[in-house]
Amino acid sequence: MITFVGAGPGAEDLITVRGQRFLQDADLVVYAGSLVNPGLLSMCRKDCEIYNSAVMTLEEVLDVMTAGYREGKRIVRLHTGDPCLYGAIREQMDALEDQGIPYEVCPGVSSFSGAAAALGAEYTLPGISQSVVITRMAGRTPVPEKESIAAFAAHQATMVIFLSTGMLKKLSEELIRGGYPADTPAAIVYKATWPEEKVLRCTVDALEETARREGVTRTALIIVGRILGEEYERSKLYDPSYTTVFRKASHPEIRSRDAENTGESKKSDKEDKQ
């Protein structure tokens, strides 16, 4: 069995318990270079074979994994964050399927979750944004035209932008062209959850200047949106005036209004009081 494991956003103890167990049991590990905390490799057995995929091609990675599988070894392909985001795992899984080699995926904590924790932010604030766009700038690798930064910016949803730290001037221009005001709150989170983590708050028009001043050139996420501001609405989830499946509103008049909104009759509300 070959297991794709999410290493988490950086901190050694943010790998999942399951992922840690796979690492400890592995005979062979192929890890994603500097994106993976080297401390995680110390969890491997001393006789475990370890390969750095940063200096390998897809074909070389597959050759190592398939050879190990045919020798009966337990193999871990260790990706940063969660493998489903910018992990290039589909092409690896397809190649394994073509050879009839079984695999499984162990999810991990993504760096976009680590960035939110570093910021003390909630990506989905009531009345501000209820959607999160995870994307990146087009660079040497293009993105579909309909998924351009400007196209997404038109929605004014929270945006988490990967792999774009080296293009911040253009990123600001595209965000503003798409509809974000220049003074929209933004943040640069460098190496979220790593010991060297940096949290840089700014506005959309100041992204490049902020990164240059702090010497941040790569390995950072860009977060954009009014969820980084001060204003938002209180959530209805724990509002005493809001009826849910598990409790009724604490004020009778409000409770009656909520009952109508949820399809309950005034009669049933009266029966509840009795």
C-alpha positions as a Markdown table, in Angstrom:
| # | Residue | x | y | z |
|---|---|---|---|---|
| 1 | Met | 0.0 | 0.0 | 0.0 |
| 2 | Ile | 1.2 | 3.5 | -0.8 |
| 3 | Thr | -0.2 | 6.2 | 1.4 |
| 4 | Phe | -0.4 | 9.9 | 0.5 |
| 5 | Val | -0.1 | 11.8 | 3.8 |
| 6 | Gly | -0.7 | 15.4 | 4.6 |
| 7 | Ala | 2.2 | 16.8 | 6.7 |
| 8 | Gly | 0.2 | 19.7 | 7.9 |
| 9 | Pro | 1.0 | 23.4 | 7.6 |
| 10 | Gly | 4.4 | 23.3 | 9.3 |
| 11 | Ala | 4.5 | 22.7 | 13.0 |
| 12 | Glu | 5.5 | 19.1 | 13.7 |
| 13 | Asp | 2.6 | 18.5 | 16.1 |
| 14 | Leu | 0.0 | 19.5 | 13.5 |
| 15 | Ile | 0.3 | 16.3 | 11.5 |
| 16 | Thr | -2.7 | 14.1 | 12.2 |
| 17 | Val | -2.4 | 11.2 | 14.6 |
| 18 | Arg | -3.1 | 8.9 | 11.7 |
| 19 | Gly | -0.4 | 10.5 | 9.5 |
| 20 | Gln | 2.1 | 10.3 | 12.3 |
| 21 | Arg | 1.4 | 6.5 | 12.6 |
| 22 | Phe | 1.9 | 6.0 | 8.9 |
| 23 | Leu | 5.3 | 7.8 | 9.1 |
| 24 | Gln | 6.4 | 5.8 | 12.1 |
| 25 | Asp | 5.6 | 2.5 | 10.3 |
| 26 | Ala | 7.0 | 3.4 | 6.9 |
| 27 | Asp | 9.8 | 1.6 | 5.2 |
| 28 | Leu | 10.1 | 4.3 | 2.5 |
| 29 | Val | 9.2 | 8.0 | 2.6 |
| 30 | Val | 9.2 | 10.4 | -0.3 |
| 31 | Tyr | 8.7 | 13.9 | 1.1 |
| 32 | Ala | 8.0 | 17.3 | -0.5 |
| 33 | Gly | 11.4 | 19.0 | 0.2 |
| 34 | Ser | 11.6 | 22.2 | 2.1 |
| 35 | Leu | 7.8 | 22.5 | 2.3 |
| 36 | Val | 7.8 | 19.7 | 4.9 |
| 37 | Asn | 9.1 | 20.4 | 8.4 |
| 38 | Pro | 12.3 | 18.2 | 8.6 |
| 39 | Gly | 11.3 | 17.4 | 12.2 |
| 40 | Leu | 8.6 | 15.1 | 10.9 |
| 41 | Leu | 11.2 | 12.9 | 9.3 |
| 42 | Ser | 12.6 | 12.2 | 12.8 |
| 43 | Met | 9.5 | 10.2 | 13.4 |
| 44 | Cys | 10.6 | 7.7 | 10.8 |
| 45 | Arg | 12.5 | 4.6 | 11.8 |
| 46 | Lys | 16.3 | 4.7 | 11.5 |
| 47 | Asp | 16.2 | 2.1 | 8.7 |
| 48 | Cys | 13.6 | 4.0 | 6.7 |
| 49 | Glu | 14.6 | 5.0 | 3.2 |
| 50 | Ile | 13.9 | 8.8 | 2.7 |
| 51 | Tyr | 13.8 | 10.6 | -0.6 |
| 52 | Asn | 13.4 | 14.4 | -1.3 |
| 53 | Ser | 11.0 | 14.9 | -4.2 |
| 54 | Ala | 12.1 | 18.5 | -4.7 |
| 55 | Val | 15.0 | 17.2 | -6.8 |
| 56 | Met | 13.0 | 14.5 | -8.5 |
| 57 | Thr | 10.7 | 14.3 | -11.5 |
| 58 | Leu | 7.3 | 12.7 | -11.5 |
| 59 | Glu | 8.7 | 9.7 | -13.2 |
| 60 | Glu | 11.5 | 9.3 | -10.7 |
| 61 | Val | 9.1 | 9.6 | -7.8 |
| 62 | Leu | 6.9 | 6.9 | -9.3 |
| 63 | Asp | 9.9 | 4.7 | -10.0 |
| 64 | Val | 10.9 | 4.8 | -6.3 |
| 65 | Met | 7.4 | 4.2 | -5.1 |
| 66 | Thr | 6.5 | 1.4 | -7.5 |
| 67 | Ala | 9.9 | -0.4 | -6.9 |
| 68 | Gly | 9.3 | -0.1 | -3.1 |
| 69 | Tyr | 5.8 | -1.5 | -3.5 |
| 70 | Arg | 7.0 | -4.5 | -5.5 |
| 71 | Glu | 9.5 | -5.2 | -2.7 |
| 72 | Gly | 6.6 | -5.3 | -0.2 |
| 73 | Lys | 7.5 | -2.0 | 1.6 |
| 74 | Arg | 5.1 | 0.3 | 3.4 |
| 75 | Ile | 5.4 | 3.6 | 1.5 |
| 76 | Val | 4.5 | 7.2 | 2.5 |
| 77 | Arg | 4.3 | 10.0 | 0.0 |
| 78 | Leu | 4.5 | 13.0 | 2.3 |
| 79 | His | 2.9 | 16.2 | 1.0 |
| 80 | Thr | 2.7 | 19.6 | 2.6 |
| 81 | Gly | -0.5 | 20.8 | 4.2 |
| 82 | Asp | -3.4 | 18.7 | 2.8 |
| 83 | Pro | -2.5 | 16.8 | -0.4 |
| 84 | Cys | -5.7 | 17.9 | -2.1 |
| 85 | Leu | -4.5 | 21.5 | -2.6 |
| 86 | Tyr | -1.7 | 22.1 | -5.1 |
| 87 | Gly | -0.2 | 18.7 | -4.3 |
| 88 | Ala | -0.1 | 17.3 | -7.8 |
| 89 | Ile | -1.4 | 14.0 | -6.4 |
| 90 | Arg | -3.9 | 13.2 | -9.2 |
| 91 | Glu | -1.2 | 12.4 | -11.7 |
| 92 | Gln | 0.5 | 10.2 | -9.2 |
| 93 | Met | -2.7 | 8.3 | -8.3 |
| 94 | Asp | -3.6 | 7.8 | -11.9 |
| 95 | Ala | -0.2 | 6.4 | -12.7 |
| 96 | Leu | -0.5 | 4.0 | -9.7 |
| 97 | Glu | -3.9 | 2.9 | -10.9 |
| 98 | Asp | -2.6 | 2.2 | -14.3 |
| 99 | Gln | -0.1 | -0.2 | -12.8 |
| 100 | Gly | -2.7 | -1.8 | -10.5 |
| 101 | Ile | -1.0 | -0.5 | -7.3 |
| 102 | Pro | -3.3 | 0.3 | -4.4 |
| 103 | Tyr | -3.1 | 3.6 | -2.6 |
| 104 | Glu | -4.9 | 5.7 | 0.0 |
| 105 | Val | -5.0 | 9.3 | 1.2 |
| 106 | Cys | -4.5 | 10.5 | 4.7 |
| 107 | Pro | -5.7 | 14.1 | 4.9 |
| 108 | Gly | -3.8 | 16.9 | 6.6 |
| 109 | Val | -4.3 | 20.4 | 8.1 |
| 110 | Ser | -3.9 | 22.9 | 5.2 |
| 111 | Ser | -1.8 | 26.0 | 5.5 |
| 112 | Phe | -4.9 | 28.1 | 4.9 |
| 113 | Ser | -6.2 | 26.8 | 8.2 |
| 114 | Gly | -2.9 | 27.6 | 9.8 |
| 115 | Ala | -3.0 | 31.1 | 8.4 |
| 116 | Ala | -6.4 | 31.8 | 9.9 |
| 117 | Ala | -5.2 | 30.6 | 13.2 |
| 118 | Ala | -2.2 | 32.9 | 13.0 |
| 119 | Leu | -4.4 | 35.8 | 12.2 |
| 120 | Gly | -7.1 | 34.9 | 14.8 |
| 121 | Ala | -9.5 | 35.2 | 11.8 |
| 122 | Glu | -12.7 | 33.5 | 10.8 |
| 123 | Tyr | -13.1 | 33.3 | 7.1 |
| 124 | Thr | -16.9 | 33.1 | 7.1 |
| 125 | Leu | -18.2 | 36.1 | 9.1 |
| 126 | Pro | -22.0 | 36.7 | 9.1 |
| 127 | Gly | -22.9 | 39.7 | 7.0 |
| 128 | Ile | -19.4 | 40.0 | 5.6 |
| 129 | Ser | -18.5 | 36.8 | 3.7 |
| 130 | Gln | -19.9 | 33.2 | 3.7 |
| 131 | Ser | -17.6 | 31.9 | 1.0 |
| 132 | Val | -13.8 | 31.3 | 0.7 |
| 133 | Val | -12.0 | 31.4 | -2.6 |
| 134 | Ile | -8.8 | 29.4 | -2.6 |
| 135 | Thr | -6.8 | 30.3 | -5.7 |
| 136 | Arg | -3.5 | 31.5 | -7.0 |
| 137 | Met | -2.1 | 34.0 | -9.6 |
| 138 | Ala | -1.3 | 32.8 | -13.1 |
| 139 | Gly | 2.4 | 32.6 | -13.6 |
| 140 | Arg | 4.6 | 30.0 | -15.4 |
| 141 | Thr | 1.6 | 27.7 | -14.8 |
| 142 | Pro | -1.6 | 29.3 | -16.2 |
| 143 | Val | -5.0 | 29.2 | -14.6 |
| 144 | Pro | -8.3 | 29.1 | -16.5 |
| 145 | Glu | -9.4 | 32.6 | -17.6 |
| 146 | Lys | -12.7 | 32.3 | -15.8 |
| 147 | Glu | -10.7 | 31.7 | -12.6 |
| 148 | Ser | -8.6 | 34.9 | -12.8 |
| 149 | Ile | -8.0 | 36.9 | -9.7 |
| 150 | Ala | -10.1 | 39.7 | -11.1 |
| 151 | Ala | -13.0 | 37.4 | -11.8 |
| 152 | Phe | -13.0 | 36.1 | -8.3 |
| 153 | Ala | -12.5 | 39.5 | -6.8 |
| 154 | Ala | -15.8 | 40.6 | -8.2 |
| 155 | His | -17.6 | 38.4 | -5.7 |
| 156 | Gln | -16.0 | 40.2 | -2.7 |
| 157 | Ala | -15.7 | 36.9 | -0.9 |
| 158 | Thr | -12.8 | 36.0 | 1.4 |
| 159 | Met | -9.8 | 35.1 | -0.8 |
| 160 | Val | -6.9 | 32.9 | 0.2 |
| 161 | Ile | -4.2 | 33.1 | -2.4 |
| 162 | Phe | -1.4 | 30.5 | -2.7 |
| 163 | Leu | 1.8 | 30.5 | -4.7 |
| 164 | Ser | 1.7 | 34.2 | -5.5 |
| 165 | Thr | 4.2 | 36.0 | -3.1 |
| 166 | Gly | 6.5 | 36.8 | -6.0 |
| 167 | Met | 3.8 | 38.6 | -8.0 |
| 168 | Leu | 2.3 | 40.9 | -5.4 |
| 169 | Lys | 2.3 | 44.1 | -7.5 |
| 170 | Lys | 0.3 | 42.4 | -10.2 |
| 171 | Leu | -1.9 | 40.7 | -7.6 |
| 172 | Ser | -2.9 | 44.0 | -6.1 |
| 173 | Glu | -3.7 | 45.4 | -9.5 |
| 174 | Glu | -5.9 | 42.4 | -10.3 |
| 175 | Leu | -7.7 | 42.5 | -7.0 |
| 176 | Ile | -8.5 | 46.2 | -7.4 |
| 177 | Arg | -9.4 | 45.7 | -11.1 |
| 178 | Gly | -11.8 | 43.0 | -10.1 |
| 179 | Gly | -13.7 | 45.1 | -7.5 |
| 180 | Tyr | -11.9 | 45.2 | -4.2 |
| 181 | Pro | -11.3 | 48.8 | -2.9 |
| 182 | Ala | -7.7 | 49.6 | -2.5 |
| 183 | Asp | -8.0 | 49.9 | 1.2 |
| 184 | Thr | -9.6 | 46.4 | 1.7 |
| 185 | Pro | -7.9 | 44.7 | 4.6 |
| 186 | Ala | -5.3 | 42.1 | 3.6 |
| 187 | Ala | -2.6 | 40.0 | 5.3 |
| 188 | Ile | 0.5 | 38.1 | 4.3 |
| 189 | Val | 1.2 | 35.1 | 6.5 |
| 190 | Tyr | 4.7 | 33.7 | 6.1 |
| 191 | Lys | 5.3 | 30.1 | 7.0 |
| 192 | Ala | 2.1 | 29.7 | 9.0 |
| 193 | Thr | 2.7 | 27.6 | 12.2 |
| 194 | Trp | 6.4 | 27.3 | 11.6 |
| 195 | Pro | 8.7 | 28.7 | 14.3 |
| 196 | Glu | 9.7 | 31.6 | 11.9 |
| 197 | Glu | 6.0 | 32.5 | 11.2 |
| 198 | Lys | 5.3 | 36.1 | 10.3 |
| 199 | Val | 1.9 | 37.8 | 10.2 |
| 200 | Leu | 1.9 | 41.0 | 8.2 |
| 201 | Arg | -1.4 | 43.0 | 8.1 |
| 202 | Cys | -1.9 | 45.6 | 5.4 |
| 203 | Thr | -4.3 | 46.6 | 2.7 |
| 204 | Val | -4.7 | 45.4 | -0.8 |
| 205 | Asp | -2.8 | 48.2 | -2.4 |
| 206 | Ala | 0.2 | 47.8 | 0.0 |
| 207 | Leu | 0.9 | 44.0 | -0.4 |
| 208 | Glu | 4.1 | 44.4 | -2.4 |
| 209 | Glu | 5.5 | 47.2 | -0.2 |
| 210 | Thr | 4.7 | 45.2 | 3.0 |
| 211 | Ala | 6.4 | 42.0 | 1.7 |
| 212 | Arg | 9.4 | 43.9 | 0.5 |
| 213 | Arg | 9.9 | 45.8 | 3.8 |
| 214 | Glu | 9.7 | 42.5 | 5.7 |
| 215 | Gly | 11.9 | 40.5 | 3.3 |
| 216 | Val | 9.1 | 38.0 | 2.4 |
| 217 | Thr | 9.6 | 36.6 | -1.1 |
| 218 | Arg | 8.0 | 33.1 | -1.0 |
| 219 | Thr | 6.3 | 30.5 | 1.2 |
| 220 | Ala | 3.5 | 32.8 | 2.2 |
| 221 | Leu | -0.3 | 33.0 | 1.9 |
| 222 | Ile | -2.2 | 36.1 | 1.0 |
| 223 | Ile | -5.5 | 36.6 | 2.7 |
| 224 | Val | -7.9 | 39.3 | 1.4 |
| 225 | Gly | -11.3 | 40.4 | 2.5 |
| 226 | Arg | -13.4 | 42.4 | 5.0 |
| 227 | Ile | -13.3 | 39.5 | 7.4 |
| 228 | Leu | -10.0 | 41.0 | 8.5 |
| 229 | Gly | -11.7 | 44.2 | 9.5 |
| 230 | Glu | -13.6 | 45.0 | 12.7 |
| 231 | Glu | -17.3 | 44.9 | 11.5 |
| 232 | Tyr | -19.5 | 41.9 | 11.3 |
| 233 | Glu | -22.9 | 40.7 | 12.4 |
| 234 | Arg | -23.5 | 38.4 | 15.4 |
| 235 | Ser | -24.0 | 34.8 | 14.4 |
| 236 | Lys | -27.5 | 33.5 | 14.8 |
| 237 | Leu | -26.2 | 30.1 | 16.0 |
| 238 | Tyr | -26.0 | 31.2 | 19.6 |
| 239 | Asp | -28.3 | 34.2 | 19.5 |
| 240 | Pro | -30.9 | 33.9 | 22.4 |
| 241 | Ser | -33.5 | 35.5 | 20.1 |
| 242 | Tyr | -33.1 | 32.9 | 17.4 |
| 243 | Thr | -35.0 | 29.5 | 17.3 |
| 244 | Thr | -33.0 | 26.5 | 16.3 |
| 245 | Val | -33.8 | 22.7 | 16.1 |
| 246 | Phe | -32.3 | 22.4 | 19.6 |
| 247 | Arg | -33.8 | 25.4 | 21.4 |
| 248 | Lys | -36.4 | 28.1 | 21.2 |
| 249 | Ala | -35.9 | 31.8 | 21.3 |
| 250 | Ser | -35.9 | 33.1 | 24.9 |
| 251 | His | -38.4 | 36.0 | 24.1 |
| 252 | Pro | -42.0 | 34.8 | 23.4 |
| 253 | Glu | -42.7 | 37.4 | 20.7 |
| 254 | Ile | -39.4 | 36.6 | 18.9 |
| 255 | Arg | -40.1 | 32.9 | 19.4 |
| 256 | Ser | -43.5 | 33.2 | 17.8 |
| 257 | Arg | -42.0 | 35.1 | 14.8 |
| 258 | Asp | -39.3 | 32.5 | 14.4 |
| 259 | Ala | -41.9 | 29.7 | 14.7 |
| 260 | Glu | -43.7 | 31.1 | 11.7 |
| 261 | Asn | -40.4 | 31.4 | 9.8 |
| 262 | Thr | -39.7 | 27.7 | 10.5 |
| 263 | Gly | -43.2 | 26.5 | 9.6 |
| 264 | Glu | -44.4 | 26.1 | 13.1 |
| 265 | Ser | -47.9 | 27.3 | 13.9 |
| 266 | Lys | -48.8 | 29.7 | 16.7 |
| 267 | Lys | -51.0 | 26.9 | 18.0 |
| 268 | Ser | -48.1 | 24.5 | 18.5 |
| 269 | Asp | -46.2 | 27.3 | 20.2 |
| 270 | Lys | -49.1 | 27.8 | 22.6 |
| 271 | Glu | -49.2 | 24.1 | 23.3 |
| 272 | Asp | -45.5 | 24.2 | 24.2 |
| 273 | Lys | -46.1 | 26.9 | 26.8 |
| 274 | Gln | -48.8 | 24.8 | 28.4 |
